[in-house]
Amino acid sequence: MCGLHVDLYVNFMFVENSHYQSRGVSASKEEVHSAIATLDPGLYPHAFCRIFPDYLAGDPEWTCLSHADGAGTKSLLAYVYWKETGNLDVWKAIAQDALVMNLDDLLCVGAYQHFVYTSTIGRNKRWIPGEVLKALVEGTAACIEQLRTYGVDIHYVGGETADIGDLVRTIVVDGNMTVRWPKNRLITNEHIQEGDMILGLASFGQTIYEQHYNSGIGSNGLTLARHELLHKSYLQQYPEACDPQMDPALQYTGPYRLSDPVSPDGYTVGDLLLSPTRTYAPFLKSLLEEYREGVHGLIHCTGGGQTKLMRFLPAGLAAVKNHLFPLPPVFQLIRESSSASWKELFQVFNMGHRMEIITDEKHADDMIRLAETFHIQAHVVGSIVKANSEAVLQIIHPEAGVLVYP
Amino acid sequence: MCGLHVDLYVNFMFVENSHYQSRGVSASKEEVHSAIATLDPGLYPHAFCRIFPDYLAGDPEWTCLSHADGAGTKSLLAYVYWKETGNLDVWKAIAQDALVMNLDDLLCVGAYQHFVYTSTIGRNKRWIPGEVLKALVEGTAACIEQLRTYGVDIHYVGGETADIGDLVRTIVVDGNMTVRWPKNRLITNEHIQEGDMILGLASFGQTIYEQHYNSGIGSNGLTLARHELLHKSYLQQYPEACDPQMDPALQYTGPYRLSDPVSPDGYTVGDLLLSPTRTYAPFLKSLLEEYREGVHGLIHCTGGGQTKLMRFLPAGLAAVKNHLFPLPPVFQLIRESSSASWKELFQVFNMGHRMEIITDEKHADDMIRLAETFHIQAHVVGSIVKANSEAVLQIIHPEAGVLVYP
């Protein structure tokens, strides 16, 4: 969510680990929420992003939004991959991560064109040469260029590249996206109602606008995935890619190197963890142009994973998800290697779908068919019900059992 | 400048130090410039920020700009100060630094109202608790609130707070500001001409909208200032506030602790180095409303210091600065402690004025009088001349002698 966006790339194993409980996720989220509590919540309390009056052009029928987000610690994984392989293309994927983490949040309020984008890169020049900056800039431009062919116009108008090695160990890649949008075409989640279906859009596979298989990993939970999947030898090999004051027993505790093949198709751990965050923009543009009246809500399953929806439900409603996608390989891998519980995994990762459309029964099939024209798998993963207890969300899963949130 | 903004918070002593020449500033600037060379330069090549068509509202008579910048390594100095004193107010100053580094760049294209602002904070939760985030958010809001009383409206609509301790040693504080502005009220620096005066606006003193004396330090050159002024003991005391892989001989080589008083008025080193970056917005709003036709150019002396102007002069023109402000105490202190040459100091620091108005003779006195009503010292520091050699800028200074750039 925008707002002040609270996006905590923390290692969820700390929750389980008693001597790190004080660094747990709940506490830190409360801390950040408390810090930003006095800020203007915007015009629509249930909307996925904070929506404001049109401060930029003063039109009473329009609104404006400006949104900040970034690739988080996925850039660290890219750093190690690039050092191991010499392949600069991984930085183009990171550029896409930063862009899509902004774009797909804004899609959730119904906006799909006339975006303005800036990028902010903070680097340690000792480790990050100019060719990495070049790949990031080119990756951003290439991603924007491709989206333009689908009618999603993003204008890359600026940014900042700062050498701040005393502050940044390797590289931080952030972005900011601004848009105006008419009030009568907003999605505010206020129309979510009892009986609605939750349509999940697969985070994995290969859309018609992707050149390669996408693992579905997105840009959330990478600190957990990195430390729990990768081998301790990385700690010695790339000390700049960790916090030296963190207990080494909690760093890089896994069995893998990035080059290890782990899927029947020959994909390596690196391929799976560094898949760029898929955007749903081309499909959602078509969807919102054809079926906007049927879209009751849109949820981007980022920080908070499959529980993200909970924060945006109107009062008196709850959600049941009982038909999630089968775990794609990257999340199977994480599940097998991680000490995190199923309950936590669903809070950290998208686990198979990263976008949800809340709609009514009569639109669901048409929307699924439209998604399939973009080669995006879609199906009904759950439904909206009346809240009858303190549970705002139940996940019912063949392996995980019944999980109740909060 | 906006654009992709190239802002290099590098330590200029590396230029002088043979075994660090490869990390020198010129090289790194070229590197970043090369990385961003393919990006759209915008509509006006000499303008201080890249100005684009009105992508946000599509009005042919308007333009739009979105700008990213931050407090850079000044946040590190704030960290040490806060650890030493427990005074959270220093974080409010850092919030102002990030905001003003965006705002005052945008003022230079003539824009002074209807801004939208987001902040991006990346922290290491081990060192930076919630109360620091709270002070940053409150500091941003307070700064905005005060500017509103002068008719400069900035809308704080979002941001991101990420816990990324594997990437960030302590805290990075960045911001992004977006604005639309009518073409017929832009300042593009195209009207700068031979015979124009360069009016300098003091970076130090106390304006009618400041509660305390401002040292004039701004948000540039803090890496140099920090390492060359502060005492080696900080290296042991706050290892998180440095790059452990940098040669210790180059870190914290100075004589001072932050609490050392260094001015006749009792100001400490910390007071001088952590003065918040002054904004010129209240004055420039009045100036642009009364005398816009007389404003041929506006230059914010940030990265590049007194040489910043060079990048924005129309072809065939050069500048002579022969009547700079006497060095205020903070720059005297830096001059006395630093091994950097005069030539470099003028390239890193504003040295006394952080904003320049290029105007003609008939407007200069009125503008100076208007500045004085805001208690901003202003005077003619130099002039625009015909370029007659390769020198684009000469600084003629009683102590430094004649310095020729580039």
Contacts between the chains, C-beta under 8 A, distances in Angstrom:
chain1	res1	chain2	res2	distance
A	2	B	157	7.8
A	2	B	158	4.4
A	3	B	158	5.7
A	3	B	159	7.6
A	4	B	119	7.4
A	4	B	137	7.0
A	4	B	158	6.2
A	4	B	159	4.4
A	4	B	160	7.1
A	4	B	161	6.0
A	5	B	158	6.6
A	5	B	159	6.3
A	5	B	160	4.2
A	5	B	161	7.1
A	6	B	161	6.0
A	7	B	160	5.9
A	7	B	161	7.3
A	7	B	162	5.1
A	8	B	162	7.0
A	8	B	163	4.9
A	9	B	162	5.7
A	9	B	163	5.9
A	9	B	164	5.2
A	10	B	125	7.4
A	10	B	163	5.1
A	23	B	125	6.4
A	23	B	126	7.5
A	28	B	125	6.0
A	28	B	130	7.9
A	28	B	163	6.1
A	31	B	129	7.2
A	31	B	130	3.3
A	31	B	133	7.2
A	32	B	130	6.7
A	32	B	133	6.2
A	32	B	161	5.1
A	34	B	130	6.2
A	34	B	134	7.0
A	35	B	130	5.4
A	35	B	133	3.8
A	35	B	134	4.1
A	35	B	136	7.8
A	35	B	137	5.4
A	35	B	161	7.4
A	36	B	133	7.7
A	36	B	137	5.6
A	36	B	159	8.0
A	36	B	161	7.4
A	38	B	137	7.2
A	38	B	138	7.4
A	38	B	141	7.0
A	39	B	137	6.8
A	39	B	141	7.4
A	39	B	156	6.7
A	40	B	156	7.4
A	40	B	157	7.5
A	42	B	157	7.6
A	49	B	158	7.5
A	50	B	157	6.4
A	50	B	158	5.8
A	52	B	116	7.8
A	52	B	155	6.5
A	52	B	157	5.1
A	55	B	114	5.9
A	55	B	115	7.9
A	55	B	116	5.5
A	55	B	153	7.6
A	55	B	155	4.5
A	55	B	157	7.6
A	56	B	56	5.7
A	56	B	57	7.0
A	56	B	64	7.9
A	56	B	114	6.5
A	56	B	116	6.1
A	56	B	178	6.9
A	56	B	179	7.4
A	56	B	180	5.3
A	57	B	56	7.0
A	57	B	57	4.4
A	57	B	59	7.8
A	57	B	180	6.2
A	58	B	114	7.5
A	59	B	57	7.8
A	64	B	56	7.9
A	64	B	116	6.3
A	64	B	157	7.4
A	65	B	157	7.0
A	65	B	158	7.5
A	66	B	116	4.9
A	66	B	117	7.6
A	66	B	118	4.9
A	66	B	157	5.1
A	66	B	158	5.8
A	66	B	176	6.9
A	66	B	178	5.8
A	67	B	118	7.0
A	67	B	158	5.8
A	68	B	118	4.5
A	68	B	119	7.3
A	68	B	120	4.6
A	68	B	158	6.2
A	68	B	159	5.1
A	68	B	160	4.2
A	68	B	176	6.3
A	69	B	160	5.3
A	70	B	120	7.2
A	70	B	122	7.9
A	70	B	160	6.8
A	70	B	162	6.9
A	72	B	162	6.0
A	72	B	164	5.9
A	72	B	167	7.9
A	73	B	164	5.6
A	73	B	166	5.4
A	73	B	167	5.9
A	75	B	167	6.9
A	76	B	166	5.6
A	76	B	167	6.1
A	114	B	55	5.9
A	114	B	56	6.5
A	114	B	58	7.5
A	115	B	55	7.9
A	116	B	52	7.8
A	116	B	55	5.5
A	116	B	56	6.1
A	116	B	64	6.4
A	116	B	66	4.9
A	116	B	178	6.6
A	117	B	66	7.6
A	118	B	66	4.9
A	118	B	67	7.0
A	118	B	68	4.5
A	118	B	176	5.9
A	119	B	4	7.5
A	119	B	68	7.3
A	120	B	68	4.6
A	120	B	70	7.2
A	120	B	120	6.8
A	120	B	174	5.4
A	120	B	176	7.4
A	122	B	70	7.9
A	122	B	122	7.9
A	122	B	172	5.8
A	122	B	174	7.7
A	124	B	243	6.9
A	125	B	10	7.3
A	125	B	23	6.4
A	125	B	28	6.0
A	126	B	23	7.6
A	126	B	243	7.3
A	126	B	245	6.5
A	126	B	246	7.6
A	129	B	31	7.3
A	130	B	28	7.9
A	130	B	31	3.4
A	130	B	32	6.7
A	130	B	34	6.2
A	130	B	35	5.4
A	133	B	31	7.2
A	133	B	32	6.2
A	133	B	35	3.9
A	133	B	36	7.7
A	134	B	34	7.0
A	134	B	35	4.2
A	136	B	35	7.8
A	137	B	4	7.1
A	137	B	35	5.4
A	137	B	36	5.6
A	137	B	38	7.2
A	137	B	39	6.8
A	138	B	38	7.4
A	141	B	38	7.0
A	141	B	39	7.4
A	153	B	55	7.7
A	155	B	52	6.5
A	155	B	55	4.5
A	156	B	39	6.7
A	156	B	40	7.4
A	157	B	2	7.8
A	157	B	40	7.5
A	157	B	42	7.6
A	157	B	50	6.4
A	157	B	52	5.1
A	157	B	55	7.6
A	157	B	64	7.5
A	157	B	65	7.0
A	157	B	66	5.1
A	158	B	2	4.5
A	158	B	3	5.6
A	158	B	4	6.2
A	158	B	5	6.5
A	158	B	49	7.5
A	158	B	50	5.8
A	158	B	65	7.5
A	158	B	66	5.7
A	158	B	67	5.8
A	158	B	68	6.2
A	159	B	3	7.7
A	159	B	4	4.4
A	159	B	5	6.3
A	159	B	36	8.0
A	159	B	68	5.1
A	160	B	4	7.1
A	160	B	5	4.2
A	160	B	7	5.9
A	160	B	68	4.2
A	160	B	69	5.3
A	160	B	70	6.8
A	160	B	174	7.3
A	161	B	4	6.1
A	161	B	5	7.1
A	161	B	6	6.0
A	161	B	7	7.3
A	161	B	32	5.1
A	161	B	35	7.4
A	161	B	36	7.4
A	162	B	7	5.1
A	162	B	8	6.9
A	162	B	9	5.7
A	162	B	70	6.9
A	162	B	72	6.0
A	163	B	8	4.8
A	163	B	9	5.9
A	163	B	10	5.0
A	163	B	28	6.2
A	164	B	9	5.2
A	164	B	72	5.9
A	164	B	73	5.5
A	164	B	172	7.0
A	164	B	223	8.0
A	165	B	243	4.9
A	165	B	246	7.1
A	166	B	73	5.4
A	166	B	76	5.6
A	166	B	169	7.3
A	166	B	223	6.4
A	166	B	226	8.0
A	166	B	241	7.1
A	166	B	242	5.7
A	166	B	243	5.3
A	166	B	246	7.9
A	167	B	72	7.9
A	167	B	73	5.9
A	167	B	75	6.9
A	167	B	76	6.1
A	167	B	168	6.4
A	167	B	169	5.9
A	167	B	170	6.5
A	167	B	171	7.5
A	167	B	172	5.4
A	168	B	167	6.4
A	168	B	168	6.1
A	168	B	169	7.4
A	168	B	172	6.7
A	169	B	166	7.3
A	169	B	167	5.9
A	169	B	168	7.4
A	169	B	169	6.5
A	170	B	167	6.6
A	171	B	167	7.5
A	172	B	122	5.8
A	172	B	164	7.0
A	172	B	167	5.4
A	172	B	168	6.7
A	172	B	172	6.5
A	174	B	120	5.4
A	174	B	122	7.7
A	174	B	160	7.3
A	174	B	174	6.8
A	176	B	66	7.0
A	176	B	68	6.3
A	176	B	118	5.9
A	176	B	120	7.4
A	176	B	176	3.9
A	178	B	56	6.9
A	178	B	66	5.8
A	178	B	116	6.6
A	178	B	178	4.6
A	179	B	56	7.4
A	180	B	56	5.3
A	180	B	57	6.3
A	223	B	164	8.0
A	223	B	166	6.4
A	226	B	166	8.0
A	240	B	245	6.8
A	241	B	166	7.1
A	242	B	166	5.6
A	243	B	124	6.9
A	243	B	126	7.4
A	243	B	165	4.8
A	243	B	166	5.3
A	244	B	244	7.0
A	245	B	126	6.5
A	245	B	240	6.8
A	246	B	126	7.7
A	246	B	165	7.1
A	246	B	166	7.9
